[in-house]
Amino acid sequence: MQNYRRDAVRKLIDKLSEKHRLSREEWSLLIESQGEREYLFRRARELSRQYYGNKVFTRGLIEFTNYCKNNCYYCGIRRDNKEAVRYRLTLEEIMDCCSQGYELGFRTFVLQGGEDGFYTDDKIVEIIQEIKDRYPDCALTLSMGERENDSYLRFYKTGADRYLLRHETADSRHYAKLHPPELSFKHRMDCLWNLKEIGYQVGCGFMVGSPGQTKETLAEDMLFITELQPDMVGIGPFIPHHSTPFAEEIQGSLEQTLYLLGLLRLLKPNLLLPATTALGTIDPKGREKGILAGANVVMPNLSPVGVRKKYELYDNKICTGDEAAECRQCLGRRMEAIGYELAVDRGDPVNCPREAVNRKIE
């Protein structure tokens, strides 16, 4: 019986590698089994190298505000966390981060923050223009939550290339367990489809092991990703924050996160797939293990050292005291030790040149 199950799991891995889709029942079986791990990771590495060689792409993360109007139950910068020490970076501070990052070889900047109404559309447009004027050879990613379609369109026309918006779960009932009633599952999903329609390189994603998550909800995530066909998927283990309603919940596992990374690589071989900071937080070699499971992106922190501990989405986040140069050099050595190299380029998804994307809107 055990051999039969192993054969069935391996056949599903092969099918996913060849067809890049599975049924809901097949996803549930694979996710529940977590079987044939080394076989899966080998197939995932082969596909990643087929599309991207041994390159690991770097994204320079600039956490520009930790104010947020939302009250998500899992997030350390939620509105009602009175312990949070709030901050906002000025345009000059953001540009200092970009300048340092460019010298270190970063060719993608990720502007990430809570949903902070202080940064109006006009302010965001000013930041985008300044970054793209000074660094026209760099890609700019925005990750600032839900906005209306007109705002997304304006940012894109100003020069933003990518937008990251983790959907967190593709199951509406599970979404309601993670978020307060004023947040809308439908609006979150509409935002992702709008971003894709506009022409952004789109990233979605979810926490692994979030409270209430099951193999069925994870299967729903995989079916949604199959339908959306994003350019990037960011997943990482759920890690509790001590000042949230989920403070006592069980942390997500390294093993399940790695397994899902491998499955995502087979699902969409040209994905940009980060080995997240959260992976490195729960395991000293977590990011290396993520790359060996099929990931191909790392996101070192370019934020000023003085604010990094304030952007605490979860407890015990790593690299909060490192200078940007130290962090990048450390990651470079870590990647070389497992046979990979940090790339000095924008790291666009293959088969998705900016010129082709731009034709979508005039």
C-alpha positions in Angstrom: 0.0 0.0 0.0 2.9 2.4 0.9 4.6 1.7 -2.5 1.3 2.3 -4.3 0.9 5.7 -2.5 4.5 6.6 -3.4 3.9 5.7 -7.0 0.6 7.7 -7.1 2.4 10.8 -5.6 5.2 10.6 -8.1 2.8 10.3 -11.0 1.0 13.4 -9.8 4.4 15.3 -9.6 5.2 14.1 -13.1 1.8 15.2 -14.4 2.1 18.6 -12.8 5.6 19.0 -14.3 4.3 18.2 -17.8 0.7 19.6 -17.8 1.2 22.5 -15.2 -2.3 21.9 -13.7 -4.1 19.4 -11.5 -7.7 18.9 -10.4 -8.8 20.0 -6.9 -8.7 16.4 -5.7 -5.2 15.8 -7.1 -4.0 19.0 -5.4 -5.4 17.9 -2.1 -3.8 14.5 -2.3 -0.4 16.0 -3.1 -0.6 18.7 -0.4 -1.7 16.2 2.2 0.9 13.6 1.4 4.0 15.9 1.1 5.5 12.8 -0.4 8.5 12.2 -2.7 10.1 15.4 -1.5 13.5 15.0 -3.0 12.1 13.9 -6.3 9.9 17.0 -6.3 12.7 19.3 -5.4 15.0 17.8 -8.1 12.3 18.3 -10.7 11.7 21.9 -9.4 15.4 22.8 -9.6 15.7 21.4 -13.1 12.8 23.5 -14.3 14.1 26.6 -12.5 17.5 26.2 -14.1 15.9 25.6 -17.5 14.3 29.0 -17.5 16.7 31.0 -15.3 20.0 29.1 -15.1 21.7 29.3 -11.7 20.7 33.0 -11.2 19.0 34.2 -8.0 17.4 37.6 -8.5 17.6 40.2 -5.8 14.9 42.7 -5.0 15.9 45.7 -2.9 13.1 46.0 -0.2 12.3 49.5 1.0 9.7 49.4 3.8 8.6 53.0 3.6 5.8 53.1 6.1 4.5 50.9 8.9 1.2 52.8 9.3 -1.8 50.7 8.2 -5.5 51.4 8.3 -6.4 47.7 8.4 -6.7 45.4 11.3 -5.7 42.0 9.9 -5.6 39.4 12.7 -2.1 38.1 11.8 -0.2 41.3 11.1 2.1 43.1 13.5 1.6 46.5 12.0 -2.2 46.2 12.2 -4.1 49.5 13.1 -4.9 48.5 16.7 -1.4 47.4 17.7 -0.6 50.2 20.2 2.9 48.8 20.8 4.0 49.6 17.2 6.4 52.5 16.9 5.1 54.2 13.7 7.3 55.8 11.0 7.1 57.1 7.5 10.1 57.6 5.1 10.5 60.9 3.2 11.1 61.0 -0.5 14.7 61.9 0.3 15.1 58.9 2.6 13.6 56.6 -0.1 16.0 57.9 -2.7 18.9 57.4 -0.3 17.9 53.7 -0.1 17.7 53.5 -3.9 21.1 55.1 -4.3 22.8 52.7 -1.9 21.0 49.8 -3.4 22.0 50.7 -7.0 25.7 50.9 -6.0 25.3 47.4 -4.5 23.9 46.0 -7.7 20.2 46.0 -7.2 18.2 46.6 -10.3 14.7 46.1 -8.8 13.4 48.2 -5.9 10.3 47.1 -4.0 8.4 49.9 -2.3 6.5 48.1 0.5 4.2 49.5 3.2 1.0 49.3 5.0 -2.2 50.8 3.6 -1.3 54.3 4.7 -3.6 57.2 3.6 -0.9 59.7 4.1 0.7 58.6 0.9 -1.9 59.9 -1.5 -1.8 59.0 -5.2 0.0 62.3 -5.9 2.7 61.4 -3.4 3.1 57.9 -4.8 3.3 59.3 -8.3 6.0 61.7 -7.2 8.1 58.8 -5.7 7.6 56.7 -8.8 8.7 59.5 -11.1 11.8 60.3 -9.1 12.9 56.7 -8.9 12.3 56.0 -12.6 14.0 59.3 -13.7 17.1 58.5 -11.7 17.2 54.8 -12.4 15.6 54.2 -15.7 17.3 50.8 -16.1 15.7 49.5 -12.9 12.3 47.8 -12.3 10.0 49.3 -9.7 7.7 47.1 -7.7 4.9 48.5 -5.6 3.5 46.5 -2.6 1.1 48.8 -0.7 -2.2 46.8 -0.6 -5.5 47.5 -2.0 -6.2 50.6 -4.1 -8.9 51.5 -6.6 -8.3 50.7 -10.3 -7.8 54.3 -11.3 -4.9 54.6 -8.8 -3.3 51.4 -10.1 -3.6 52.6 -13.7 -2.1 56.0 -12.8 0.9 54.3 -11.1 1.5 52.1 -14.0 1.4 54.9 -16.5 3.9 56.8 -14.4 6.3 53.9 -14.6 5.7 51.2 -12.0 6.4 47.8 -13.5 5.2 45.3 -10.9 2.7 45.0 -8.1 2.7 42.5 -5.3 -0.6 41.8 -3.5 -0.7 38.6 -1.5 -4.2 37.2 -1.8 -3.6 35.3 1.5 -6.2 32.7 0.7 -8.4 31.9 -2.3 -11.2 30.6 0.0 -13.7 33.3 1.1 -14.6 31.5 4.4 -10.9 31.2 5.3 -10.4 34.8 4.3 -13.0 35.8 6.9 -11.1 34.0 9.6 -8.0 36.0 8.9 -9.5 39.5 8.4 -12.1 41.7 10.1 -15.5 42.1 8.5 -14.8 45.4 6.9 -12.2 43.8 4.5 -13.7 42.3 1.4 -12.5 39.0 -0.2 -14.1 40.1 -3.5 -12.3 43.4 -3.5 -8.9 41.7 -2.9 -9.5 39.4 -5.8 -10.8 42.2 -8.0 -7.6 44.1 -7.3 -5.4 41.3 -8.6 -7.4 40.8 -11.8 -7.4 44.6 -12.3 -3.6 44.7 -11.9 -3.2 42.0 -14.4 -5.6 43.6 -16.9 -3.7 46.9 -16.7 -0.4 45.1 -17.6 1.6 45.0 -14.4 3.8 42.0 -13.7 1.7 40.7 -10.9 2.6 38.9 -7.7 0.2 37.1 -5.4 0.8 34.7 -2.5 -0.3 33.3 0.9 0.9 32.3 4.3 1.6 28.7 4.9 0.0 27.3 8.0 -2.2 30.3 8.7 -5.0 29.6 11.3 -7.8 27.7 9.7 -5.8 26.6 6.6 -6.5 23.1 5.3 -5.4 21.0 2.4 -8.6 22.1 0.7 -7.9 25.8 1.2 -4.4 25.3 -0.2 -5.8 23.4 -3.1 -8.0 26.4 -3.8 -4.9 28.6 -3.7 -3.3 26.5 -6.3 -6.4 26.5 -8.6 -6.6 30.3 -8.3 -2.9 30.7 -9.2 -3.4 28.4 -12.2 -6.2 30.7 -13.3 -4.5 34.0 -12.5 -1.1 33.1 -14.0 0.8 35.6 -12.0 4.5 36.4 -12.7 5.5 36.0 -9.1 4.1 34.1 -6.1 5.3 34.9 -2.6 4.7 32.3 0.1 6.2 32.0 3.6 5.4 30.3 6.8 2.9 32.0 9.1 4.8 33.3 12.1 2.7 34.7 15.0 3.2 38.2 16.3 2.8 38.8 20.0 0.5 41.8 19.7 -2.1 40.3 17.4 -5.2 38.1 18.0 -3.1 35.2 16.6 -0.3 35.5 19.1 -0.9 32.0 20.5 -1.5 30.2 17.2 0.9 27.5 15.9 3.6 28.6 13.5 3.6 27.3 9.9 6.2 24.7 9.1 9.4 24.9 7.1 8.7 21.4 5.5 5.3 22.4 4.2 6.5 25.7 2.9 9.3 24.1 1.0 7.0 21.4 -0.5 4.6 24.1 -1.7 7.5 26.1 -3.3 8.4 23.0 -5.3 4.8 22.5 -6.4 4.6 26.1 -7.5 7.7 25.8 -9.6 6.1 22.8 -11.4 2.8 24.6 -11.7 4.4 27.6 -13.5 8.0 27.0 -14.5 8.8 30.6 -15.3 7.6 32.0 -11.9 9.7 34.4 -10.0 9.5 32.6 -6.6 11.1 34.2 -3.5 12.8 32.4 -0.7 11.4 34.7 1.9 12.8 36.3 5.0 10.2 34.4 6.9 11.8 31.2 5.8 15.2 32.4 7.1 13.5 33.5 10.3 12.3 30.0 11.2 15.4 28.2 10.0 19.0 29.5 9.8 19.3 27.9 6.3 15.7 28.5 5.3 16.5 30.7 2.3 19.0 28.3 1.0 16.6 25.4 1.4 14.0 27.5 -0.4 16.3 28.0 -3.4 17.0 24.2 -3.5 13.2 23.6 -3.4 12.7 25.7 -6.6 12.8 29.4 -5.5 14.9 31.9 -7.4 14.4 35.3 -5.7 15.7 36.8 -2.5 14.7 40.2 -1.1 17.4 41.9 1.0 16.4 44.9 3.0 17.4 48.4 1.9 15.4 50.2 4.5 17.3 52.5 7.0 18.6 50.3 9.8 16.9 52.6 12.3 13.4 51.6 11.1 13.8 48.0 10.3 12.7 46.6 13.7 9.6 48.9 13.5 8.4 47.0 10.4 7.6 43.9 12.4 5.0 41.9 10.6 5.8 38.9 12.8 8.1 38.1 15.7 11.9 37.6 15.5 12.3 38.9 11.9 16.0 38.5 10.8 18.3 41.1 9.3 16.8 44.0 11.2 20.3 45.2 12.3 22.3 44.5 9.2 23.5 47.2 6.8 22.3 46.7 3.3 25.9 45.9 2.0 26.4 43.4 4.8 23.1 41.7 4.0 23.8 41.5 0.3 27.3 40.2 0.7 26.1 37.6 3.2 23.4 36.4 0.8 25.8 36.3 -2.0 28.1 33.9 -0.1 25.2 31.8 1.0 24.0 31.4 -2.6 27.4 30.6 -3.9 27.8 27.9 -1.3 24.8 26.0 -2.8 25.8 26.6 -6.5 23.9 29.7 -7.3 24.8 33.4 -7.9 23.1 36.6 -7.3 22.2 38.3 -10.5 22.8 42.0 -11.3 19.8 42.7 -13.5 16.1 43.5 -13.3 15.2 39.8 -13.3 12.1 40.1 -15.4 10.0 37.0 -15.8 11.0 35.2 -19.0 8.6 35.6 -22.0 7.2 38.9 -20.5 9.2 41.8 -22.0 8.0 45.3 -20.9 7.5 46.3 -24.5 4.9 43.7 -25.1 3.1 44.6 -21.8 3.0 48.3 -22.6 0.8 47.7 -25.7 -2.1 46.8 -23.4 -2.8 50.4 -22.7 -2.4 53.5 -24.8 
